[in-house]
Amino acid sequence: MKAIVVADQAAGIAGMKLVERPEPQAAINDVVVRVHASGFVPTELEWPSTWTDRRHHDRTPSILGHELAGVVTALGYGTTGLSVGQRVFGLADWYRDGTLAEYVAMEARNLAPLPGDVDFTVGASLPISGLTAWQGLFQHGRLQAGQSVLAHGAAGAVGSMVTQLAREAGAYVIGTGRGADRQKAVDFGANEFVDLENDDLDDVGGVDLVFDVIGGDIQKRSAALVRTGGTLVTVVGPAQSRPTDGLSIDFVVESDRAQLGEIIQRIRDGRLRTNVGKVSALDDAVATFNATERRSGKTVIRVRP
Ligand SMILES: NC(=O)c1ccc[n+]([C@@H]2O[C@H](COP(=O)([O-])OP(=O)(O)OC[C@H]3O[C@@H](n4cnc5c(N)ncnc54)[C@H](OP(=O)(O)O)[C@@H]3O)[C@@H](O)[C@H]2O)c1
């Protein structure tokens, strides 16, 4: 099968290659999924799990991509809840070969049913951004109706989900980002917008929850805006910065079938809109990821037309 692999950490995205790899087999509790569409987060290349397995052994060449939508083609021993031919979407294990490939083997519990009226491209755009927003707001941030949320990068993949889910939950949302994204953030539901390059973040005053996707100085300045009893949730990870102030939570998104179901239900009934940017074929994916123009929204690789 065709797959996009990396083997040289120093080469970064330029080291991506489209190659032939053997089709994966289903291990215990696994299913094999024929991938129709796949998502990719560029920061994957910075994660140790892209390069080693859980015992820190080199696992290169590793297949990139960890979110997908597709169709189940085989069930491993012990698999429950899914059947061959079923449409699914979900989040693949960080430490195993991923979804920028024609087939992927992954644990059944990391997948949820994808209803027939939701396109594979939409399904593949949701697992990382949707689950990250859901878990950050409701599990880690314990958001309540009437609270205020500072949603950084509100026009981006995660931020647009944060903005919509927080508004639906009854929060007041202050979106941030670059000036060019003001309208897009407002269209996703931000009540206000702060242009981080031209406006003064300190003018925001106190908020109950900061959802940080940027890190660094912006994260530090945002921490000062959190009201007593509030939370700063960040997803940028230790590579950029690690909060040390006690009020911050730094987490990595996990797959969750029930939450995927909540997200897809909202897509179907119009409460949630996905944020797909460029859509490319697998043959063009390496060029797409290496392109230098500014991305807007989630890049989705359509593995099958
Ligand atoms: N821990 C986890 O589980 C987890 C899960 C998902 C995502 N993440 C991380 O979260 C981050 C965001 O992911 P994403 O997929 O939402 O990315 P994205 O679609 O690129 O969204 C980020 C948004 O923030 C804006 N932005 C970034 N730096 C900015 C700055 N200094 N000033 C103003 N705007 C700025 C970006 O604009 P530009 O494109 O112009 O920079 C973009 O609109 C990434 O670092 C990703 O690795 C972590």
The ligand as an ORCA input file, in Angstrom:
! r2SCAN-3c Opt
* xyz 0 1
  N      -1.788     18.318     23.259
  C      -2.688     17.941     22.383
  O      -3.379     16.971     22.587
  C      -2.910     18.736     21.142
  C      -4.010     18.456     20.340
  C      -4.256     19.255     19.225
  C      -3.398     20.299     18.922
  N      -2.310     20.520     19.711
  C      -1.410     21.645     19.422
  O      -2.179     22.839     19.411
  C      -1.595     23.770     18.534
  C      -2.656     24.318     17.585
  O      -3.126     23.281     16.743
  P      -4.161     23.581     15.585
  O      -4.318     22.324     14.826
  O      -5.350     24.279     16.125
  O      -3.300     24.629     14.701
  P      -3.818     25.735     13.694
  O      -4.985     25.253     12.905
  O      -2.609     26.228     12.957
  O      -4.384     26.896     14.658
  C      -3.569     27.747     15.420
  C      -4.087     29.181     15.199
  O      -3.406     30.061     16.093
  C      -2.828     31.117     15.335
  N      -1.577     31.562     15.968
  C      -0.509     30.802     16.294
  N       0.465     31.572     16.848
  C      -0.027     32.838     16.861
  C       0.482     34.082     17.302
  N       1.698     34.183     17.847
  N      -0.286     35.179     17.153
  C      -1.505     35.102     16.605
  N      -2.063     33.956     16.160
  C      -1.326     32.833     16.299
  C      -2.532     30.471     13.985
  O      -2.319     31.446     12.995
  P      -1.060     31.190     11.984
  O      -1.389     29.963     11.218
  O      -1.009     32.402     11.148
  O       0.156     31.033     12.866
  C      -3.796     29.647     13.781
  O      -4.883     30.419     13.315
  C      -0.448     23.029     17.844
  O       0.757     23.350     18.509
  C      -0.794     21.574     18.053
  O       0.338     20.738     18.077
  C      -2.060     19.750     20.793
*
